[in-house]
Amino acid sequence: MNRKKLGLYIHIPICEKKCAYCDFYSVTHFEECSRYTDSLLLQMEDFSKECSSYEVDSVFIGGGTPTLLPKKNMVELINGIYRNFKVLKDAEFTMEANPASVDLSTLKKYRKLGVNRLSIGMQSANEKELRGLTRIHTFEEFCNSYAAARKAGFDNINVDVMYGIPMQTKESLDRTLTEVIRLEPEHISLYGLKIEEGTPFAKHEDKLVLPDEDVEYAMYTSSIEKLARHGYKQYEISNFARKGRECRHNLRYWNCEEYLGFGPAAHSYFKDRRFSYKRSVSMFMDALEYPDAGINIFEEDYEVTPSARVDEYIMLQLRLNKGLDENDFKERFGVDFGEKYAKDLKLYLDNGFMKYENGRYFFTPKGMYVSNYILSSFLTFESEIADNIASGLDK
Ligand code: SF4
């Protein structure tokens, strides 16, 4: 039987201290790790029946800081994943780690249990910049945790780097990348700092010494070139990998494939529905423990309409370097992408933001940098596309 494939995301919403720029849902001083683990296991049990026709080919334990969950609880959680889902032998199994919270024996244990990819949040090799970001670790601590990960047997490691951060210069970012490349991780994520509403950075934005836009643009494009020179091919706006080491789990998101998220703030795309949970760990635990209490943990829950499917497909496929395949688009939605969006495409192609080659539309580095803006211009639902889908053209 040819089973459908599924990705699993498990959110561990715990951090030792909130970083001043971070908008991810997490809490500090959390003392109910066993109770939270039990809630996650209950939720997995709830879904396991519905997933009996699926095979899991990627698992991602993210946060927050998963490596802050006590080892005993993490072991229960990992065993619970295997118990409730059919995880393929060669599945990609990622865990996020903060350099200040990993040790060799714990990493060895997780590696033995099947975790085969580690994602370490380094952000910068410059101490001043790390302090500016209010990170709790030093560069030296990152190097130690990286070495421990290799020693524990991880041969697939991602390192997160940030650009456009306070006090950063083009030269200091270049030095950070040199340090990371020297370590030869299989994957590097390079994120631009965004000032997220409600964070301390947003509150004090006027006091932050941020690189200006031209410098930030130069940081992004020169990083792409540098990483390419060292064998890290860009495959998505913020992601670079050695050949064959692209993150399979994240590719699921961008290829509009199904995944289930567990825990508060986690998102899912499953059986044509998109849903996410509220940002409250206590509400999440209460709801799982008292299923008859009528606690609504959904932040959103909707069926993906034909129009939303078109929008999502364009939005997600164009994030990837390989871009959008016009034949695939036509097959799915019964419409010629090039004709439908001719006016927008001409503007972006003529001005060097996009390219068209071998039936694919894709962003240039210049286009990648402003991709959010460009993508929004495509997101206007066209009723003709919806009609085509409704009349059975959707494959
Ligand atoms: S450690 Fe990660 S998840 Fe936690 S506050 Fe910092 S950036 Fe956010």
Residues whose N, C-alpha, C, O or C-beta is under 5 A from the ligand:
A	BS01	SF4	C15 K17 K18 C19 C22 F24 G63 G64
